[in-house]
């Protein structure tokens, strides 16, 4: 991409590329090398189309613009390009609007002085111009003419540390630091003004001086700590030393009074010093931010300092450092690339020192007299090298980076090149992979094929390190190796824990429609879990036995006993953890567990606890009740009855529980009465069960509660009469049976049953319950009289019954009296009638 516009005939050169087919045809692929698949693989890598040729990561793009003179210096910041022409003029070009080129005269053509260097702030608004005669000029973005800074006279500026992002309404430079060629540091603020008599130097003060005035300050940077805005670090470099000043900045610092912002930091804090004794006249120090916030670079993350021995690089970490500390982490010296030259017929490597360097996200650009190279920061390999075409008399001058827009530029005395960067991180994943930085490599993968390669390498690495459980986690994410091959790896090593982890993770990745695969894996996992629990149980028992044996020894050391006790505790914790994992597994996958197969596996190993867990999971409450009753764990049995709703199980197991735990049965009766009377429950099952509980604990002599429930005064009956009759008949509660017959309007059966058990009053009571049927009522009363005469042989009682029913007459009962009865017995009745 070019930053220039065709309106001023700035056209990028397009390199000709040989025409290749875009993709490799499928017929050319070696199908034998493709990974195998299996029944249990739920998803495979989609076939990817492989590009035969990719665009180079780095490429020089020459700008087709003829500079109106010889270039001697250049800076670019925030898309603003400033170029020194013929050492007396400055071109200012906004790369976003390239049709506007400002040509500003700095020095008169007849001047004996000349421009030596320029410094542009990150916003592209403030330009400092330094001459060979040690004069300094300042040019603001809207000015057409620079102003001479008189306070700067005699200062040979070598570096400038600009402040960060400015406020929109602030047109000053803010407080900045300036480094000179004789080891001095000045704190300065420049305020542009249109007033003729007002100076731009709002603040100017020397804040530090190094002892060695022969060493120039080649690099200068200050940053506030993100967690403590009052704490700053100032990084200063010379050709042989790197200094770090860390300290607090006073809150009451003003811009134009006192000592300024950085004076106390320099005077009160001892610097951290890194010294590399090897002079490099073109020493540089550059910084790069990893991220941008609202279009502006964040705190720098990388830095590079060029020395005579190589490039000193590292990361910047801002934490709790204090005076004398360092914000540089993971620092190292990287040698300059070697080139081979022929000497006496042999190739001899020599180290080549670059003219200038710049750092990108993953590479370092190195500029030489005739070429440019790019070195990968991850393995120090040269991944790009290109000669720069030069005309006669043309020289390469420098390499510049616009760290706001992340663009890179090479300039010569006649030309300008932009370094185009395409997909810089395309191979980074593979480099991190070679360094076994697996997580980082994974974050830079571009497609499923690359991701799979990283995961496969990571899994193989952990497997080779015998970290089988961890390798299983990653093998479960791999698609290029078949399920069967991975499983066999763990089986051959007898690594059942790793196998369990692998199967669990594969199970999570299977789709819902893979029903058969899920059932197979679930059944296998149950077997593995049960074996694991058996092994742990055996180990716990062995340890307990060893502990008990040790206790019996009179001379057993206390620490040895304590260690044995702790070992048992750890094993029991491991067992509990596996049990919890097994329970969670069954809960999650219960729909894929074959009931018959799982019962068979668990039962064959005698794992009663796990059998009950599974029974509870599949709601096989009858199996659980049988077990708890056999083990006489009645409370647990009652809890199981409470949590299920099958009436048949209540009928089947309540008699046993009532015999074994009568108190709990009474509690159940109280609860059901509350549900019926207070909550007005009308469920037949509830009413039937309460009736059953009453009948179970009732007797003929004591059945008041049962009769009270059956009579249901002032409320309808919701129990089943047939069921009630069957239960009361089973427990031979005659009063209840008679009442139920009566409720069913089977009055004759009710009376007969009462008479059968010699309860004449009960028979009389239910005979009188007949309504609107005098014939039936009379018949029932005759049956009662007949019973009294024939069974009781009580003539007087029989005659008294005539008074109890108005339908009876003496003539109705005479046929039932015996032949020998005396007339005197009828005397009272006859008088009454």
Buried (B, 14 or more C-beta within 10 A) or exposed (E): EBBBBEEBEBBBEEEEEEEEEEEEEEEEEEEEEEBEEEEBBBEEBEEEEEEEEEEBBBBBBBBBBEBEBBBBBBBBBBBBBBBBBBBBBBBBBBBEEBEEBBBBEBBEEEEEBBBBBBBBBBBBBBBBBBBEBBBBBBBBBEBEEBBEBEBBEEBBBBBBBBBBEBEEEEBBBBBBBBBBBBBBBBBBBBBBBEEEEEBBBBBBBBBBBBEEEEBBBBBBBBBBBEEEEEBBBBBBBBBBBBBBBBBBBEEEBEBEEBBBBBBBBBEEBEBBEBEBEEEBEEBBBBBBBEEEEEEBBBBBBBBBBBBBBBBBBBBBEBEEBEBBBBBBEEBEEBEBBEBEEEEEEEEEEEEBBBBBBBBBBBBBBBBBEEBBBBBBBBEEEEBBBBEBEBEEEBEBBBBBBBBBBBBBBBBBBBBBBBBBBEEBEBBBBBBBBEEEBBEBBBEBBEEBBBBBBBBBBBBBBBBEEEEBBBBBBBBBBBBBBBBBEBBEBBEEEEBBBBBBBBBBBBBEEBEEEBEEBBBBBBBBBBBBBBBBBEEBBEBBEEBBEEBEEBEEEEEBEEEEBEEBBEBBEEBBEBBEEBBEBBBEBBEEBBEBBBEEBBBEBBEEBEBEEBBBBBBBBBEBBBBBBBBBBEEEEBEBBBEBBEEBEEBEBBBBBBEEBBEBBEEBBEEBBEEBBEBBEEEEBEEEBBBBBBBBBBBBBBEEEEBEBBBEBBEBEEEEBBBBBEBBBEBBBEBEBBBBBBBBBBBBEBBBBBBBBBBEBEBBEBBBBBBBBBEEEEEBBBBBBBBBBBBBBEEEEEBEBBBBBBEEBEBBEBEBBEEBBEEEEEEEEBEEBEEEE
